[in-house]
Amino acid sequence: MKKVLIVLCSFLFISSIKAEELSFADKAKSAILMEASTGEIIFEKNSHERLEPASMTKMMSMLLIVESIDKGIINWDDIVTVSENASSMGGSQILLETGEKMSVSDLFKGIAVASGNDAVVAMAEKIAGSEEAFVNMMNKRAKELGLKDTNFKNPHGLDIANHYSSAYDMSIIAKELVKHEEIFKYTSIYEDYLRQNTDRQLWLVNTNKLVRFYDGVDGLKTGYTTDAGYCLTATAKKNGMRIIAVVMGEPDSKIRNAEVTEMLDYAFAQYELEKVLSTDSVLGKQKVEKGSPEFATLIPTTNINLLNKKTEEKKNVTYELHIDKIKAPVKAGDIVGNVEIKDGDKIISKIDVTIKEDIKKNNFISLIYKNLIEMINGDFN
């Protein structure tokens, strides 16, 4: 593995603030405040405590839905036939009937806006064949994301033994979910209709009131059960910076919204985002074994940002490339290593690295020609 250490310009800096220096979410059992693109934690309180997540569970369900769409397993306009199991779900629902047919898009709207338990079970069965199989997918995805304090027993979040998560794990699921920009078409809706212009028309009002009352909030998911209390994962974007705030176990919805509002206010007032590298930034060149062309151009798979505290002194940061041996053929978009953004010895971000161009494998004739040219050049040197 190739390792390259490069010093960035001195005007770039990062900072984080220790959790104990701040006091937010006093009434919540746990909380976390994170910047989405860097994953940097601004504030946390009991963030790894295992608690009932209630309907915030549906963030993982929504993640699996959009990932299934990205993979071509399902499409937004696919029609889902509602099972008896799905239509029998209690709690919040969109009043699905057994045998009713509804599009994936409308069911997702029912999940994102109205937190429909019936809608999420219908989608679980559509994707995995059964609710149980879908729950297995949820737990597998949780492990892939490195979540250590999460175990799902259903796709909706109704109270059941051994169904738990944490504020930190919820923020990581949210961080992954907001990478899919299409979800905001649904999570940002404050009010809308299902089955419009029919005798079963249903008015939907978003359970997340901050979508209407906080500038920049465009998601993400509320939750409430008797055991869980009032929960909320909210996300807002201003000036190119996306913040994720999670609270769990709040005593009521007003306090929940007020404490999340205070956290978001602090983040946007005190922090700003600095783009260090973009997806067009060339990190270097890497030789490709039997490749044509012989060298690949290394670029990051996503933009690389730094979270800056507006009042902090500037610091130098570095990035370090870790590139695997590359063998042809290889395509643009293939992962060939990663780049670590470091503040001293501390890794603050790790991003996959790909190549800018497709690299073909040299055929027999081109290899002979290449070797011949090298021999001729060697003779003249």
C-alpha positions in Angstrom: 0.0 0.0 0.0 1.3 3.4 -1.0 1.3 6.1 1.7 1.8 9.8 0.9 1.7 12.6 3.4 0.9 16.1 2.1 0.7 19.3 4.1 -2.3 21.5 3.2 -2.3 25.3 3.2 -1.9 26.8 6.6 -5.1 28.8 6.3 -7.1 25.6 6.6 -8.1 24.5 10.1 -10.4 22.2 12.1 -11.7 22.2 15.6 -14.0 20.4 17.8 -15.4 21.3 21.2 -15.5 18.9 24.1 -18.9 17.8 25.1 -18.5 18.7 28.7 -18.0 22.4 27.7 -21.6 22.6 26.4 -24.9 22.1 28.0 -27.8 21.3 25.7 -30.8 18.9 25.8 -31.1 19.1 29.6 -34.4 17.2 29.6 -33.4 14.5 27.1 -32.0 11.1 28.2 -29.4 11.4 25.4 -28.5 13.7 22.5 -25.9 14.4 19.8 -25.1 17.2 17.5 -23.1 16.4 14.3 -22.0 18.0 11.0 -23.1 15.6 8.3 -20.3 15.8 5.7 -17.4 15.4 8.1 -19.2 13.4 10.8 -17.6 15.6 13.4 -19.4 15.7 16.7 -20.1 19.1 18.1 -21.9 18.0 21.3 -23.0 14.8 22.8 -24.8 13.6 26.0 -25.0 9.9 26.8 -24.8 9.4 23.1 -24.1 5.6 23.3 -26.8 4.8 25.9 -29.1 2.1 24.5 -32.7 3.4 24.4 -36.0 2.8 22.5 -35.8 4.7 19.3 -39.5 4.6 18.5 -40.3 5.7 14.9 -36.8 7.0 14.4 -36.3 3.3 13.5 -37.9 4.1 10.2 -34.7 6.0 9.2 -33.0 2.6 8.7 -36.1 1.4 6.8 -36.0 4.5 4.6 -32.3 4.0 4.0 -32.9 0.4 2.8 -35.7 1.6 0.5 -33.6 4.3 -1.2 -30.6 1.9 -1.5 -32.9 -0.7 -3.1 -34.0 1.9 -5.6 -30.4 2.9 -6.3 -29.6 -0.8 -7.0 -32.6 -1.1 -9.3 -34.3 -3.7 -7.1 -37.4 -1.5 -7.0 -38.5 1.8 -8.6 -40.4 4.8 -7.3 -43.3 4.1 -9.6 -43.6 0.4 -8.7 -47.0 -0.6 -7.4 -47.2 -2.4 -4.0 -50.1 -4.6 -3.0 -50.8 -4.3 0.7 -50.9 -7.5 2.7 -53.1 -8.2 5.6 -50.1 -8.1 7.9 -49.3 -4.5 6.7 -52.8 -3.2 6.9 -53.2 -4.5 10.5 -50.4 -2.4 11.9 -51.5 -0.2 14.8 -50.1 3.2 15.9 -49.5 5.9 13.3 -50.7 4.8 9.9 -52.0 5.9 6.5 -55.1 3.6 6.7 -54.0 1.0 4.2 -56.5 -1.7 3.4 -55.7 -5.3 2.6 -55.3 -5.7 -1.1 -54.9 -1.9 -1.7 -52.4 -0.9 -4.3 -50.1 2.1 -3.8 -46.9 3.3 -5.4 -43.5 3.1 -3.7 -43.4 6.9 -4.0 -46.7 7.4 -2.1 -45.8 4.7 0.5 -42.4 6.5 1.1 -44.3 9.8 1.5 -46.6 8.0 4.1 -43.5 6.9 6.0 -41.6 10.2 5.8 -44.4 12.5 6.5 -47.0 10.6 8.6 -44.7 7.9 10.0 -47.1 5.2 8.7 -46.4 1.9 10.4 -48.6 0.1 7.8 -46.7 1.8 4.9 -43.2 0.8 6.2 -44.3 -2.8 6.7 -45.8 -2.9 3.1 -42.4 -1.6 1.8 -40.5 -4.1 4.0 -42.5 -7.0 2.5 -42.0 -5.6 -1.1 -38.2 -5.4 -0.7 -37.4 -8.5 1.4 -40.5 -10.7 0.9 -41.3 -10.7 4.6 -41.1 -8.3 7.6 -38.7 -10.7 9.4 -36.4 -10.8 6.4 -36.4 -7.0 6.1 -35.5 -6.7 9.8 -32.5 -9.0 9.2 -31.5 -6.6 6.4 -31.7 -3.7 8.8 -29.5 -5.3 11.4 -27.0 -6.4 8.7 -26.8 -2.8 7.4 -26.4 -1.6 11.0 -23.3 -3.8 11.3 -21.9 -2.5 8.0 -22.2 1.0 9.4 -20.3 0.0 12.5 -23.3 0.6 14.9 -22.6 -1.1 18.2 -25.6 0.0 20.2 -28.4 -0.9 17.8 -30.7 -4.0 17.5 -33.8 -3.9 15.4 -36.8 -6.2 16.0 -39.2 -4.5 13.6 -39.1 -1.9 10.8 -41.4 0.7 12.5 -40.3 1.2 16.1 -43.3 0.1 18.1 -42.1 -1.0 21.6 -40.9 -4.6 21.7 -38.2 -6.3 23.9 -34.6 -6.0 22.7 -35.4 -3.3 20.2 -32.9 -0.5 20.9 -30.5 2.1 19.5 -28.6 5.2 20.6 -28.4 8.8 19.7 -25.0 8.2 18.2 -26.2 5.3 16.1 -29.2 7.2 15.0 -27.0 10.1 13.8 -24.9 7.7 11.8 -28.0 6.3 10.1 -29.1 9.8 9.4 -25.7 10.8 8.1 -25.9 7.9 5.6 -29.5 8.7 4.7 -29.0 12.3 3.8 -26.5 11.3 1.2 -29.5 10.4 -0.9 -30.8 13.8 -1.9 -34.1 12.4 -3.3 -35.4 11.8 0.2 -35.8 15.5 0.9 -38.5 15.6 -1.7 -40.5 13.7 0.9 -39.0 14.5 4.3 -39.3 18.3 3.7 -43.1 18.1 3.1 -45.1 19.7 5.9 -48.6 18.8 4.6 -49.9 16.9 1.6 -52.5 14.4 0.5 -52.6 10.7 -0.3 -55.3 9.2 -2.6 -56.2 12.8 -3.6 -59.6 13.3 -5.4 -60.9 9.9 -4.1 -63.4 9.1 -1.4 -60.5 7.9 0.7 -58.4 11.0 0.5 -56.0 11.4 3.4 -54.5 14.6 4.7 -50.9 14.2 5.9 -49.2 16.6 8.3 -45.6 16.1 9.1 -44.9 14.9 12.6 -41.7 17.0 12.5 -43.0 20.5 13.0 -39.5 22.0 12.6 -39.9 21.4 8.9 -42.3 24.4 8.9 -41.0 26.4 11.8 -37.2 26.3 11.5 -35.5 27.8 8.5 -33.4 25.1 6.8 -34.9 22.0 8.4 -35.8 19.5 5.7 -36.1 16.3 7.7 -35.7 13.8 9.2 -37.8 11.7 11.6 -39.7 11.9 14.9 -40.6 9.2 17.3 -42.8 8.6 20.2 -43.9 5.6 22.3 -44.7 5.3 26.0 -41.4 3.6 26.7 -39.3 5.8 24.3 -40.7 9.2 25.2 -40.4 11.9 22.6 -37.6 11.5 20.1 -36.4 13.4 17.1 -33.6 13.3 14.5 -33.7 16.7 12.8 -31.5 17.9 9.9 -31.0 21.4 8.6 -28.9 22.9 5.9 -27.7 26.5 5.7 -24.8 28.1 3.8 -23.8 24.7 2.4 -23.5 23.1 5.9 -25.8 20.3 7.0 -26.3 19.7 10.7 -27.9 16.6 12.3 -29.3 16.8 15.8 -30.7 13.8 17.7 -32.6 13.8 21.1 -34.1 10.8 22.8 -36.4 10.4 25.8 -37.7 13.9 25.9 -40.8 14.5 28.2 -43.0 16.2 25.5 -42.9 17.4 21.9 -42.6 21.1 22.8 -39.5 20.5 24.9 -38.1 18.2 22.2 -38.5 20.8 19.5 -37.1 23.6 21.7 -34.0 21.7 22.7 -33.3 20.6 19.1 -33.8 24.2 18.0 -31.3 25.4 20.5 -28.7 22.8 19.3 -29.2 23.8 15.7 -29.0 27.5 16.5 -25.7 26.9 18.2 -24.2 24.9 15.4 -25.0 27.4 12.7 -23.9 30.4 14.8 -20.6 28.9 15.9 -19.4 26.8 13.0 -18.8 27.0 9.3 -17.7 24.5 6.6 -14.5 24.8 4.5 -14.1 22.7 1.4 -10.6 21.3 1.3 -10.8 19.1 -1.7 -13.5 18.5 -4.3 -14.2 15.5 -6.5 -12.2 17.2 -9.2 -9.1 17.6 -7.0 -6.1 15.6 -8.2 -4.5 13.8 -5.3 -1.7 12.3 -7.4 -0.8 9.7 -9.9 -0.5 5.9 -9.4 1.1 3.4 -11.7 -1.3 0.7 -13.0 0.1 -2.8 -13.6 -0.3 -3.7 -17.3 -2.4 -0.5 -17.7 -3.1 1.6 -20.7 -2.6 4.4 -20.0 0.1 3.4 -17.5 -0.8 5.9 -14.8 -4.1 6.6 -13.1 -5.3 10.0 -11.8 -6.3 9.7 -8.2 -9.4 11.7 -7.0 -11.6 11.6 -3.9 -15.1 10.1 -4.3 -16.7 13.0 -2.5 -15.9 16.5 -1.5 -13.7 16.7 1.6 -14.7 19.4 4.1 -13.4 20.7 7.4 -15.6 21.9 10.2 -14.3 25.2 11.5 -15.2 26.9 14.7 -15.5 30.6 13.8 -13.7 31.8 16.9 -10.8 29.3 17.0 -7.2 30.0 16.0 -6.2 28.4 12.7 -4.4 25.1 12.5 -2.4 23.3 9.9 -4.0 20.0 8.7 -2.6 17.3 6.4 -3.9 14.5 4.3 -2.5 11.1 3.9 -3.1 8.8 0.9 -3.3 5.0 1.3 -3.5 3.5 -2.2 -3.7 -0.2 -3.0 -1.7 -1.8 -5.8 -3.8 -1.2 -9.0 -4.0 -3.8 -11.7 -5.7 -3.2 -15.1 -8.4 -3.2 -16.1 -9.9 -0.7 -13.7 -12.8 1.8 -14.2 -13.4 5.3 -13.1 -15.3 5.1 -9.9 -13.6 1.9 -8.6 -12.3 2.3 -5.1 -8.5 2.1 -5.1 -7.7 3.3 -1.5 -8.6 6.1 0.8 -7.4 9.5 1.9 -7.2 10.5 5.6 -7.6 14.1 6.8 -5.5 14.5 9.9 -5.0 17.1 12.6 -1.7 16.1 14.0 -2.0 12.4 14.7 -5.8 12.6 14.9 -7.8 11.3 11.9 -10.7 13.6 11.5 -12.1 12.2 8.2 -11.5 9.2 5.9 -12.7 9.3 2.3 -12.5 6.7 -0.4 -10.3 7.4 -3.4 -11.1 6.4 -7.0 -9.5 7.1 -10.4 -10.6 9.7 -12.9 -10.3 7.6 -16.1 -10.9 4.1 -17.3 -7.7 2.1 -17.5 -7.6 -0.8 -20.0 -5.4 -3.8 -19.8 -2.5 -3.8 -22.3 -2.9 -6.6 -24.9 -0.1 -8.8 -26.1 0.9 -6.6 -29.0 0.8 -3.3 -27.0 3.0 -4.9 -24.3 5.6 -5.9 -26.9 5.5 -2.4 -28.4 5.9 -0.9 -25.0 8.8 -3.1 -24.1 10.4 -2.4 -27.5 10.2 1.4 -27.0 11.7 1.0 -23.5 14.6 -1.0 -24.9 15.2 1.6 -27.6 15.1 4.4 -25.2 17.5 2.5 -22.9 20.0 2.1 -25.7 20.0 5.9 -26.4 20.3 6.8 -22.7 
